[in-house]
Amino acid sequence: MRMAPSFAKMNLKILGCLLLLLATAGAQENGVQPRIVRSFYQVAISPDGRQLAWVQPIYSAAGRSITSSGIFIQPVDSSAPPKRISADASTEHLDENNIAWSPDCTHLAFLSNNGSPSQPQLYVADVKAGAARKLTNLTGDLSDPAWSPDGKSVAFLFIENAPRSAGPQMPMTEEIGVVQNQIYEQRLAIVDVASGSTRQISPPDMYVYEFDWSPDNKSLALIAAHGAGDSNWYVAQLYTLQVGSTQLKSIYQPSSSSQIADPRWSPDGKRIAFISGIMSDEGVIGGDIFVVPASGGSAKDITPEIPASPSDLYWQQPDKITFTENIDGNAGVGEVDVVSGRISQIWDGPESISTSYSGEPSISLASDGNAAFIANSAAHAPELWIGQVGHWRQFTHDNDSFQPRWGAMKSIHWMNGNMRIQGWIMFPRDYDARQKYPMVVVPHGGPASEFRSAWPSDFFNTHELSAHGYFVFYPNPRGSYGEGEAFAQGNIKDFGYGDFRDIMTGVDEVIRTMPVDKDRIGITGWSYGGYMTMWAVTQTHRFRAAVAGAGVANFQSYYGQNDIDEWMIPYFGASVYDDPAIYAKSSPMTFIKNAKTPTLVLVGERDGECPAPQSREFWHALKTLGVETQLVIYPGEGHSFLVPEHRRDIMDRSIAWFDRYLKSQ
């Protein structure tokens, strides 16, 4: 369960909609509509480190709406205006994205919907000439192009005849009539750049999530699983596949309590590195770094007990891996010696860095050590940065004039018993230390995730509460990334207990050290945060108001309703059919008669991750028990909302709900 949409699985028009209202300096004030923050969707540095390519929205002439998305390139040492790369720059409303540099830095592969608004195809552009050539004529969902090391082919992921946008956060297909478990597998495809000849090379009964080329062009490393893609990522294995074969070779099968991600082939072709750990959501990566022989054999954890959660990998030398990480509420970059296991911390900071919109910590790394990424924080809107790792500089200045409408964000720590917990506290805008303020607690989604300081670009923008005079508390309790794998596994078979105590001791610490009115505290969250909100109001009466977004009320019924049920077994230790008691132990419905807190319940009609019946069950119980409540089901929406009016309504309703119960006396 998570909050942030995956870049690779989303059309850029959808991403433009997601950012349209909430990636602004704030809501309308004094009748003046603010200019939209210039967002960046993706960035990639050329392999030689000399050129930068990125994807960003194209805006209307008035600068207040997004009309399309475009690709731009610029030499890293030039102040000249960037050049646009497009399948047809004269055509308006194109969505162009998923950029990938050729090994010789002369061409750029990308996806464009030129010719069909609903069907992107793969193109290759000559960077110097600017001319683009269409490579594919396919029907379905394409994503993640990657050049072969010799530059002769481009591999990509492809779902033939996909009935909807891929990914569990997208609206699920309506189920009516005879419900059939029809599976649309995502396969690995390769297109020959010279001829345009395209073929699917992975087996038709396997769903491929990620891949990486071997240095000799002859094989690929795949993370794949049998069955439906949304659910079976949690049981995926690491395979290798020779280009001329359809037979997968299993290289590594994770334990039943772990998932794997980020396969990366070593420069000498002898090893494959990957990240393994407990992960509650595809694309939200954290764990330890493992290395396994490319021919198969025992995998070695080369970062055991690291007090952080690596999130992306980069082989710079055969025996050294650079990695990005979540670390104590910050983003960071480190390096590990593959042989000795010695870890060097290169950089960390109170901000978010990524190569894509809403991504986990990552950088685009060139052979000369130059790196590029999108950086933002609660104090600074997104910009592109570039430079040697740890010594980078701001490359763009599109948003320098923007000032946040919310207050300052500060990292804090507290103790729960012998466990040290980190979180963030956001001050009210126009903060006055002589006043007492209400506060809203925001548990994050996941649960395997982490709050970092970030400019709010997701649809559930709780920074707005600060703009309305609230302290906002963002805890990272056990089960979160950023403190090592043991900490991330700290809530196994314990949802709602240790993690909830971590949150509540954090609330106590904030009340002790900040001018927060202990009698005016609320709680809200989305996904796992929505579950924790439902849980909180059945465990304590300290919260005067609650807003539960896309939550889970009853893990026993939830098991058979959601589309990603495999995520639950590592956390609960068994299926609900084998151990129903462990699911009941952590279900808010088990304790529903304790609830007294006025609770607003919000959910998307076609949410596959946290289905609407869960929210209705909770609302129905509160209503029956005489607790003040309201349920809003948003038509056609999945786990992440796409309609701007719906996203705006979420925050308008939430703020009005908290104002009603936390500001009125």
Secondary structure, DSSP 8 states (H G I E B T S, - for coil): --SS--STTS-HHHHHHHHHTTSBSSS-BTTB---B-----EEEE-TTSSEEEEEEEEE-TTSSSEEEEEEEEEETT--S--EEE-S-TTSTT-BEEEEEE-TTSSEEEEEE-TT-TT--EEEEEETTT--EEE-----EEEEEEEE-TTSSEEEEEEEET-SS-SSTTS------SS-------EEEEEEETTT--EEE-S-TTEEEEEEEE-TTSSEEEEEEEES-HHHHGGG-EEEEEETT----EEEE---TT-EEEEEEE-TTSSEEEEEEE--SSTT---SEEEEEETT----EESSTT-SSEEEEEEEEETTEEEEEEEETTEEEEEEEETTT--EEEEEEESSEEESBTT--S--EE-TTSEEEEEEE-SSS--EEEEEETTEEEE---TTTT---SS--EEEEEEEETTEEEEEEEE--TT--TTS-EEEEE---SSSS---------SSS-THHHHHTT-EEEEEE-TTSSSS-HHHHTTTTT-TTTHHHHHHHHHHHHHHHHS-EEEEEEEEEEETHHHHHHHHHHHH-S--SEEEEES--S-HHHHTTT-S-GGGHHHHHSS-TTT-HHHHHHT-GGGGGGG--S-EEEEEETT-SSS-HHHHHHHHHHHHHTT--EEEEEETT--SS---HHHHHHHHHHHHHHHIIIII--
